[in-house]
Amino acid sequence: MSSEIVFFGGFLLFIILMLSIDLGLFNKRDHAVSLKEAAIMSSVWVSLAIGFYFLLLAEGHKLHGIETFERLAFITKSHLHNIQLNPHDFYGSLQIYRQNLALEFLTGYVIEYALSVDNIFVMVLIFTAFSVEPKYYHRVLFWGIVGAVIMRFLFIFLGATLINQFGWILYVFGAFLVYTGIMMFVNRNQEETIDPENHKVVKFASRYFSVYPQFVGNKFFIKKQGKKYITPLFLVLLIIEFTDLIFAVDSIPAIFAVTKDPYIVFFSNIFAILGLRSMFFLLVNIIHKFHYLKVGLAVLLVFIGVKMLAHGWLKSWGFTTSHSLLIIVLILTVSVVASLMFPKKRKKKSGHDSGQLRMDN
């Protein structure tokens, strides 16, 4: 059995264990997640991600079973790691590799986490448009995350296969990210809306399934008079999954700009989207305050796209993963600080119209 399978299997078992504890111990009953609970869970997931960073820093070479310099050189070349190895110093080169691997994970994590914030805007609109009770948010987001993990796995390893077979596809990804960033900036002030009746997912589901006309507690499915129905709550779950699918098209190529190692892309992606659920409850009522975040994310996508397009050029200049992380953090920090320093004047609206959701404190 390969070291990748063992490492990957251990990671999946750990994630399954954490999700089982979350669902079976802390969320046995449906309830509106408080800000305190959300803050604790967000801290837990961020701490776990940081812990994984240190694990890679200490044992990252075991992911690909690196025991010789030849294997180290092969993996470094295969995944296009931007590091210099010394054939006369295997252990020194191994340390450089682990440091770079851990930094790639951390950078990918920050990128995905930042882009996930934009996803929260849409989630707020979805829950509001369908008038979902706050106590059912966690259930929808939990199963939404499970679906997202499966989709990300397929997307990431398919993307890695394409990159290995067709190196030029990185330039396609780069151009796409630049275009996406520009369009995000152009449309930054455009208000997004969700129409429950005319949403394409609702129309598709209504065409092939019987939809029950009202919510039935936390149930996704119901059987009435021998006929099976999907509930509006399941429609919300489908829309959440569809939304994540759209966002994955941006975020996954963005992380491939940092590392070509599909396992690191997957690990950073999963840690970020698992933290997204807790972050949703933490930011849901203050997300509107970060009105410059869209601009920051647009700049971030353009930067990452340019980095992919000019990878060889930047490498010749000595541009490293640590430089990427520094620029990314700087972009996000400036957008958040600018939002707080120059608050946007908001028109008075009802809680429903503004897309804000009431949370228990």
C-alpha positions in Angstrom: 0.0 0.0 0.0 1.4 3.4 -1.0 2.3 6.1 1.5 -0.1 8.5 -0.3 -3.1 6.1 0.4 -2.1 5.6 4.0 -1.7 9.4 4.6 -4.9 10.2 2.7 -6.9 7.5 4.4 -5.7 8.7 7.8 -6.8 12.2 6.9 -10.2 11.1 5.8 -10.7 9.0 9.0 -9.8 12.1 11.1 -12.3 14.3 9.2 -15.0 11.7 9.5 -14.3 11.4 13.3 -14.5 15.2 13.7 -17.7 15.4 11.8 -19.2 12.5 13.7 -18.3 14.2 17.0 -19.8 17.5 15.8 -23.1 15.9 14.7 -23.4 13.2 17.3 -22.2 15.1 20.4 -22.6 18.8 20.0 -25.6 19.0 17.6 -27.9 16.1 18.5 -30.8 18.5 18.7 -31.7 21.2 16.1 -30.9 24.6 17.6 -29.9 28.1 16.5 -26.1 28.2 16.8 -25.0 31.0 19.1 -22.2 33.4 18.4 -20.2 31.8 21.3 -20.6 28.3 19.9 -19.7 29.5 16.4 -16.6 31.2 17.8 -15.5 28.1 19.6 -16.0 25.8 16.6 -14.3 28.3 14.3 -11.3 28.4 16.7 -11.2 24.6 16.8 -11.1 24.2 13.0 -8.5 27.0 12.6 -6.4 25.3 15.3 -6.7 21.9 13.6 -5.5 23.5 10.3 -2.5 25.1 12.1 -1.8 21.8 13.7 -1.8 20.1 10.3 0.6 22.8 9.1 3.0 21.8 11.9 2.5 18.1 11.1 3.6 18.7 7.5 6.5 20.8 8.8 7.7 17.8 10.8 6.5 14.8 8.8 5.5 16.1 5.4 8.0 13.9 3.5 6.0 10.8 4.6 3.1 11.9 2.4 4.9 10.7 -0.7 7.2 8.2 1.0 10.4 10.2 0.5 13.3 8.2 1.8 16.0 8.9 -0.7 17.3 12.0 -2.5 16.3 10.5 -5.8 12.7 10.2 -4.6 12.8 13.7 -3.2 14.1 15.1 -6.5 11.4 13.2 -8.5 8.5 14.5 -6.3 9.9 18.1 -6.3 10.1 18.0 -10.1 6.7 16.3 -10.6 4.9 18.9 -8.4 6.9 21.8 -9.7 8.0 22.9 -6.2 9.9 26.1 -6.3 12.9 25.0 -4.2 16.6 24.4 -4.6 17.8 20.9 -3.5 21.4 20.0 -2.5 22.3 16.5 -3.7 25.1 16.4 -1.1 22.8 17.2 1.8 19.7 15.0 1.8 18.4 15.9 5.2 18.9 19.6 4.6 17.0 19.3 1.3 14.3 17.3 3.1 13.9 20.1 5.6 13.6 22.6 2.8 11.0 20.4 1.1 8.9 20.0 4.3 9.0 23.8 5.0 7.8 24.6 1.5 5.1 21.9 1.6 3.7 23.2 4.8 3.8 26.8 3.5 2.0 25.7 0.3 -0.7 24.1 2.5 -1.0 27.3 4.6 -1.2 29.5 1.6 -3.8 27.4 -0.1 -5.8 27.3 3.1 -5.8 31.1 3.4 -6.8 31.5 -0.3 -9.7 29.0 0.1 -10.8 30.5 3.4 -10.9 34.0 2.0 -12.8 33.0 -1.1 -15.2 31.0 1.1 -16.2 34.3 2.8 -17.8 35.4 -0.5 -19.7 32.1 -0.4 -21.3 33.2 2.8 -22.9 36.2 1.1 -24.8 33.8 -1.1 -25.7 31.4 1.7 -27.3 34.2 3.6 -29.4 35.1 0.6 -30.5 31.4 0.1 -31.6 30.9 3.7 -33.4 34.2 3.7 -35.1 33.7 0.4 -36.5 30.3 1.5 -37.3 31.6 5.0 -35.4 28.7 6.7 -35.6 28.7 10.5 -32.1 29.4 12.1 -32.3 26.1 14.0 -32.0 24.2 10.7 -29.0 26.0 9.3 -26.5 23.6 10.9 -28.2 20.5 9.4 -28.2 22.0 5.9 -24.6 23.2 6.1 -23.4 19.9 7.6 -24.7 17.8 4.8 -23.7 20.5 2.3 -20.1 20.2 3.6 -20.2 16.4 3.1 -21.3 16.9 -0.5 -18.7 19.6 -1.0 -15.9 17.2 0.2 -16.9 14.6 -2.4 -17.1 17.2 -5.2 -13.8 18.8 -4.2 -12.1 15.4 -4.3 -13.3 14.7 -7.8 -12.5 18.2 -9.0 -9.0 18.4 -7.5 -7.7 15.0 -8.6 -9.3 15.4 -12.1 -7.6 18.9 -12.3 -4.3 17.4 -11.2 -4.6 14.7 -13.9 -5.3 17.3 -16.6 -2.3 19.4 -15.4 0.0 16.4 -15.6 -1.2 15.5 -19.1 -1.5 19.0 -20.5 0.8 21.5 -18.8 -0.7 24.3 -20.9 -3.9 24.0 -19.0 -2.3 26.1 -16.2 -2.4 29.1 -18.5 -6.1 28.4 -19.2 -6.7 28.4 -15.4 -4.6 31.6 -15.0 -6.5 33.5 -17.8 -9.8 32.3 -16.3 -8.9 33.6 -12.8 -7.8 37.0 -14.2 -11.2 37.2 -16.1 -13.1 36.1 -13.0 -11.3 38.7 -10.8 -12.0 41.5 -13.3 -15.7 40.6 -13.6 -16.0 40.4 -9.8 -14.6 43.9 -9.6 -16.9 45.2 -12.3 -19.9 43.7 -10.6 -18.9 44.5 -7.1 -21.8 46.8 -6.4 -24.4 44.6 -8.1 -26.8 43.2 -5.5 -27.3 39.4 -5.8 -30.8 38.0 -5.4 -32.3 34.5 -5.0 -35.7 33.8 -6.6 -37.0 30.6 -4.9 -39.5 29.9 -7.7 -37.4 30.5 -10.7 -34.0 29.2 -9.5 -32.6 26.7 -12.0 -32.0 24.1 -9.3 -35.6 24.4 -8.1 -36.9 24.1 -11.6 -34.8 21.0 -12.3 -35.8 19.3 -9.0 -39.5 20.1 -9.6 -39.3 18.5 -13.0 -38.0 15.2 -11.8 -39.2 15.0 -8.2 -42.3 15.6 -6.2 -41.8 18.6 -4.0 -43.7 18.9 -0.8 -45.3 22.4 -0.5 -44.0 23.2 3.0 -41.2 22.6 5.4 -41.5 19.5 7.6 -39.2 20.1 10.5 -35.6 19.1 9.7 -36.7 16.4 7.2 -35.2 16.3 3.7 -37.7 13.7 2.5 -41.2 12.7 3.5 -43.7 10.1 2.5 -47.4 10.9 2.3 -50.1 8.5 1.3 -47.5 6.2 -0.2 -45.9 8.9 -2.3 -42.3 10.1 -1.6 -41.6 13.9 -1.6 -38.5 16.0 -1.2 -39.0 19.0 1.1 -38.1 22.6 0.6 -35.3 22.1 3.1 -33.8 19.6 0.6 -34.1 22.1 -2.2 -32.1 24.5 0.0 -29.5 21.8 0.4 -29.3 21.3 -3.4 -28.9 25.0 -4.0 -26.1 25.2 -1.4 -24.4 22.3 -3.2 -24.9 24.0 -6.5 -23.5 27.2 -5.2 -20.4 25.4 -3.8 -19.9 23.8 -7.2 -19.8 27.2 -8.8 -17.4 28.6 -6.2 -15.1 25.5 -6.6 -14.5 26.5 -10.2 -12.7 29.6 -9.0 -11.1 28.4 -5.8 -9.5 25.1 -6.9 -7.6 26.6 -9.9 -6.5 29.4 -7.5 -4.8 26.9 -5.2 -3.2 25.1 -8.1 -1.3 28.4 -8.6 0.3 27.8 -5.2 1.0 24.0 -5.4 0.7 21.3 -8.0 0.5 18.6 -5.3 -3.1 17.4 -5.4 -3.0 16.1 -1.9 -2.0 19.5 -0.5 -4.7 21.2 -2.6 -7.2 18.7 -1.2 -6.1 19.1 2.4 -6.1 22.9 2.4 -9.4 22.9 0.6 -11.1 20.6 3.0 -9.9 22.3 6.2 -11.1 25.6 4.8 -14.6 24.5 3.8 -15.0 22.7 7.1 -14.2 25.9 8.8 -16.7 27.7 6.5 -19.7 26.3 8.3 -18.6 27.6 11.7 -17.5 30.9 10.1 -21.0 31.3 8.6 -22.6 31.5 12.0 -19.8 33.8 13.2 -20.1 36.3 10.3 -23.7 36.0 9.2 -24.8 39.2 10.9 -21.7 41.3 10.2 -20.7 40.2 6.7 -22.2 43.3 5.2 -19.7 45.4 7.1 -16.8 44.1 4.9 -18.0 45.9 1.7 -14.5 46.2 0.3 -13.9 42.5 0.6 -15.3 41.9 -2.9 -12.6 44.3 -4.2 -10.0 42.5 -2.2 -11.1 39.1 -3.5 -11.1 40.5 -7.1 -7.5 41.7 -6.7 -6.6 38.4 -5.1 -8.0 36.4 -8.1 -6.2 38.6 -10.6 -2.9 38.3 -8.7 -3.2 34.5 -8.6 -4.1 34.4 -12.3 -1.2 36.5 -13.2 1.1 34.3 -11.0 0.0 31.3 -13.0 0.5 33.0 -16.3 3.9 34.3 -15.4 5.1 31.3 -13.3 8.4 30.8 -15.1 9.2 34.5 -15.1 8.5 34.9 -11.4 10.5 31.9 -10.5 13.5 33.3 -12.3 13.1 36.4 -10.2 13.3 34.3 -7.0 9.5 34.6 -6.3 8.6 32.0 -3.7 5.6 30.6 -1.9 6.3 32.8 1.1 6.1 35.9 -1.2 2.7 34.7 -2.4 1.4 34.2 1.1 2.6 37.7 2.2 0.9 39.4 -0.8 -2.3 37.4 -0.2 -2.5 38.3 3.5 -1.7 41.9 2.6 -4.5 42.1 0.1 -7.1 40.6 2.5 -5.9 42.8 5.4 -6.1 46.0 3.4 -9.7 45.1 2.2 -10.9 44.3 5.7 -9.2 47.4 7.4 -10.5 49.7 4.6 -14.0 48.3 5.2 -13.8 49.1 8.9 -12.2 52.5 8.4 -14.6 53.7 5.7 -18.0 52.1 6.6 -20.6 52.1 3.8 -23.7 54.1 4.4 -26.6 51.7 4.3 -30.2 52.4 3.5 -32.7 51.4 6.2 -34.2 48.1 5.2 -36.1 45.3 7.0 -34.0 42.4 8.2 -35.4 40.2 5.4 -34.6 42.6 2.7 -31.1 43.3 3.8 -30.4 39.6 3.9 -29.5 39.7 7.6 -30.5 36.8 9.8 -31.2 36.8 13.4 -28.8 34.9 15.6 -29.0 34.0 19.3 -26.3 35.4 21.4 
